[in-house]
Amino acid sequence: MSDLLHDDCADLANLASGDASAFARLYDRHSPVVLALCRREGSSVADAEDACQETFIRANARLGDVTDCRGFRSWLYAIARLVCKEHRRTAGRRSRHEEQAMIQVAQHHDRTDSGTAVVARLEHAEASAALTAAIDSLPDEERVAIHIYYLEHDPVTAAASALRLSRSGFYKLVNRARAHLRAQLAQSTGVAS
């Protein structure tokens, strides 16, 4: 059993026997990856942190659902994906309403504009949506590596903690993820990579 699985199993057993600090250790061990899973293109650090916190609140409330301590990490990441999906759906609705309002304001204030600014904003939103979909289609480890690489101040240290990878292992994973993203975006736009 790997050290991480052993630590999870030990902390879950300690938590069940009343050691409240065991949950803090679980949080410290897994929060970097959960936070990376919660980070999305265009989302603020605060939104990702909120989703991360909500993930651990839900996990704490449902610890009785964990039947095999070796599956704790997968179970926790599934909760994180669900929470993030809910947050994205909410943010998407808000964004669509804001976009509609921006279009209406632009049309109202500048009837003489040919609409190129509005078209440019819509094209940018479409490109962002394609990138988000491509990132979401990556395997978990590659998606986390991409988030860590582009969003963390010190990505190598964050990758060592979250993914337990060496510097070279992390950069190999990032390069593989980038290649998958290029292929996915080329396929979705019909452009050869």
N, C-alpha and C positions, 0 to 999 in steps of 0.2 A: 504494500500500500504506500502511495507517495506521501511525502511529508504533509502536503496540503490536505489530502484526504484524511490522514491521521489526525491532523490538527482540527479539522472540521468535526470529525467523529468525537474526539475528546471534548471539544467545546460544546457540542450538542449534548453529550452525556452530562457534562458539568452544569449546563444550563437546566437540564431536566432535574438535576439534584439540588437546584436552588442557587447556583453561582451566577449572579446577575452580571458579573464582569465577563462571563463567557460570551455573551452577545456582543459586547464591545469588541472583543477579539475577532469575532466573526465579521463584524462591521469593518474593522480596520483591515482585515485580510481581503475582503471582497469589494469594498466600496470603490477602489480605483477602477476596476473593470465595470462595475455597475454604472459609475459615473460616465465612463467612456461609452457604454451602450446607450446612455441617455442623451449624449451630445448629438445633435443633428445640425445639418447645414442651416444656418440662419437662426438657430436657437441660442438664447442667451445662456451664459454660465449659470445665472440664477435659475432659469427654467430647468436646466439639466440637474442642478443640485436639488431642486424641489422634487423632481422625479426620482432621484436617487434616494432621498429621504423617505418619500412615500413608499418606495420599494421595500425598504427595511422595516417600515411601520407595518406594512401588510405581511411581510415575512414573519415578523415577530408575533403578530396576531394569529398566524396560521402554522406555527412551528409543529403543532400536533399532526399536521398533514405529512410531515417528513417520516417516511417509513424506513428508509435506508440512508444512513448518514453519508454513504459514498455518493449519493445523488444530490446532496444538498446544493452544490454549486450549480448544477444544471437547473434544479428547481428554482433557486434564487434568480438565475438569469432569465428563466421563463417569466417570472413575476416582473422583472425589470422590463422585458420586452412588452408585456401587456400594459404596464403603467405608461411606458413611453408611447405605445400605440395610442392609448387614450389621450395622452397629452398632445400628440401630433394631430389627432382628429380634432380636438378642441381648438388647437392653434390654427389648423387648416380652415375651420369654419370662420374663425375670427379674421384670418387673413383674406378669405374670399369676400367677407363683408367689407373689410377695409379697402380691398382692391376695387370693388364695385363703387364704393364711395369716392375713391380717388379718380376713377374714370368719370363719374358723374360731375365731380368738381372740375376736372380738366375740360370736359365738354362744355360745361356751363361758363367757365371763365375765359375760355379761349376758343371761340367758335371758328376763328380764322386759321388756327393751326391745322395742318394737314393730318394730324393724328400720329405723326412719326414718334413723338415722345411716348404716347400711350402704347403704340405698337412695340416700341423698344422695351417698355416695362413689361408688357405681356410676354415678349420673347424671352426676357431675362427670367421671368417667373416660370416659363415652360422649361428652360434649360436647368433651372434650379430643381424643378420637380423631377426631371430626367436623372440628374445627378443623385438626388436623394433616393430614387428608386434603384439606381445602380448600386449605391452603397448598401441599401437594405438587402439586396440580393446576394451580397458577399457572405461567405461563411463567417460565423461569429468571430473567430480569431483574426481573420483578415479585416473585418469591419472595425473591431476594437483597435487593431494596429493603425488603421487609417485615421481613426478619431484621435488616437494618442499622438500620432505623428504631426497632424495639422493643428491640434487644439491644445496640446500640453506645452507648457513653458520648457520643460526638460523631458523630452519624449523618451530618451534612452533610459533614464532613471524610472520613469513611469512604466515603461514596458518591462523593465526588470522586475518591478513590483507586481504589476498586474498580470503579465503573461509569462513571467519567469523565463525570459529570453536574454541571451547575451546581446551585446551591441550588434554583432554581425548577424545573429539570428533574427533580430528585430528588423534590420534593414532588408534582409532577404524576404521576410514576410511582407514588409511594406511594398517592395518591388513586385512581388507576386500579386498583391492586392491591386496595385496600380495597373498591372497588365490585365487583370480581370475587369477592372473598371473601364479601361480603354476599349476592350472587346465588347463589353456590355453597352457602352455609350455608342460605339460604332454601329452595333446591331440595332439599337433603338432609333438612331438617326439615319441609318442607311448609308453611312460614310465608311469607307474602308479605313482600318486603323493603321 
